[in-house]
């Protein structure tokens, strides 16, 4: 069994290299080996590797920058997944792809179901939704996981930003009216491996079958609550020299912190479909955060 992994150096891709290894030969590519803004390179890599499974962990994720780099975001988030789906169909391969809570407008008062109407409010959200649609239109076998607020020890994310600011500042304002589930990259990778195993690498999917699942950790919080937890835990751990205390993080509204891209106020994702189909239970994100902080502390101390 040969698996082509795209985006090996990103938060999720880094973890996928480990979780996919037991399932077959993993050919892992970064941007240098396969640039998703280059359609011909995408087709060339897939045709050379001839995988049974393609896992696309690459995306244009600079949410605010996407508002001024629309064409690049469109190529990577919308057009590239469609090309991958076409190539996967020609090989009778399974395509696994990751999408986002930003496909919703965030106005619903309860967690979003996969069947809820989409209404993205940003270039990032619109291009990610277009990618989903391109995959379905290609007509091959595919799994799409919508996730939210991804964090991990690899790459840039909210946790690392808060830690940096906590070293520099004695007070901080963080948005408190956007709610979602911080989701560990390690959890996404683990669940991907479990689902692939239970579907026997896609062989149990019908020709042309597309499955859409929400994949997020349990216990939604606001960005402000998440930031206070990060600082509180890091402040108790060895290796972090923080000036900021959790109580010095002030809750503000989205209106008080304008950004180029609009964010959903409600990013909660209902994962019942995923849990019921595969006998899973989404865990709390905090133990993953604690482990991440341990890894970062070891790295800072030269281990």
Beta strands, then each sheet from edge to edge (+ up, - down):
strand 1: 2-6
strand 2: 25-29
strand 3: 53-56
strand 4: 94-100
strand 5: 141-147
strand 6: 150-151
strand 7: 172-175
strand 8: 179-180
strand 9: 183-184
strand 10: 210-214
strand 11: 221-222
strand 12: 249-252
sheet 1: 2+ 1+ 3+ 4+ 5+ 10+
sheet 2: 6+ 9+
sheet 3: 7+ 12+
sheet 4: 8+ 11-
end
